[in-house]
């Protein structure tokens, strides 16, 4: 008996369910771009090295070119099209605009999705390779430029907008911290 090489799957993308038939080998990136017309997520290297295709899956960043669409079923997927709240930009999007954290813009959607996760990972106390003191009693490290560069290192920008990207992530992190303190 021959096994089926395709299935109908339901993907929860940006809070909306999409049911579509896919070949089992279809990547999440190809399903987003080619099947659902969510073209904000970019195809760069198609090898998981550039970060242009970064999306959030269950709140954690993932390169969608290495994620199979069938493995994404039942998970919460957020693309660049889903990070704003209506007309209100996400603080990371606003910071990228304010500080010119982009040039050609090709890598920007992946950079923004990654930055959103970086800020959340940092706030949760996750260390990075640049964290000098990883002891739990040391608390959350300062989000320095070195920390941001290390945490964002999976996202490449061929235009070299790194200085502005680091500044944008720092500004957005400060805005989120201020917002959290005001809410508390």
URRA-V991175 format. One record per backbone hydrogen bond with DSSP energy under -1.0 kcal/mol. NH is the residue of the N-H (numbers start at 0). CO is the residue of the C=O. E is the energy in kcal/mol with one decimal. If there is no record, write none. Layout:
BEGIN
nh: <NH/NH>
co: <CO/CO>
e: <E/E>
END
This chain:
BEGIN
nh: <6/8/10/12/13/15/17/19/21/23/25/27/28/30/31/32/33/35/37/38/41/53/54/55/56/57/59/61/63/65/68/71/74/76/77/81/82/84/87/93/94/95/96/97/98/100/110/111/112/113/114/115/116/117/118/119/120/121/122/123/124/125/130/137/138/143/147/148/149/150/151/152/154/155/164/165/166/167/168/169/170/171/172/173/174/175/176/177/178/179/180/181/182/183>
co: <21/19/17/15/76/12/10/8/6/4/22/66/63/26/27/28/29/30/31/36/51/50/61/77/59/75/56/54/52/62/25/68/71/11/55/78/79/87/84/89/90/91/92/93/94/95/106/107/108/109/110/111/112/113/114/115/116/117/118/119/121/120/127/134/135/141/143/144/145/146/147/149/151/49/160/161/162/163/164/165/166/167/168/169/170/171/172/173/174/175/176/177/178/179>
e: <-2.4/-2.8/-3.1/-2.8/-3.2/-1.8/-2.6/-2.6/-3.1/-2.8/-2.2/-3.8/-1.9/-2.2/-2.7/-2.6/-2.4/-1.5/-3.0/-1.1/-1.4/-1.8/-2.5/-2.8/-3.5/-3.6/-1.8/-2.4/-1.4/-1.6/-2.7/-1.4/-1.8/-2.8/-3.1/-2.1/-1.0/-2.8/-2.1/-2.5/-2.3/-2.3/-2.0/-3.1/-2.4/-2.5/-2.5/-2.9/-2.4/-2.4/-2.7/-2.3/-1.7/-2.7/-2.4/-1.7/-3.1/-2.7/-2.4/-1.8/-1.8/-2.3/-1.2/-1.7/-1.5/-1.8/-2.5/-2.8/-2.4/-2.7/-2.2/-1.2/-2.1/-3.0/-2.2/-2.8/-2.0/-2.5/-2.5/-2.3/-2.6/-2.6/-2.5/-2.3/-2.3/-2.5/-2.3/-2.4/-2.3/-2.4/-2.3/-2.1/-1.8/-1.2>
END
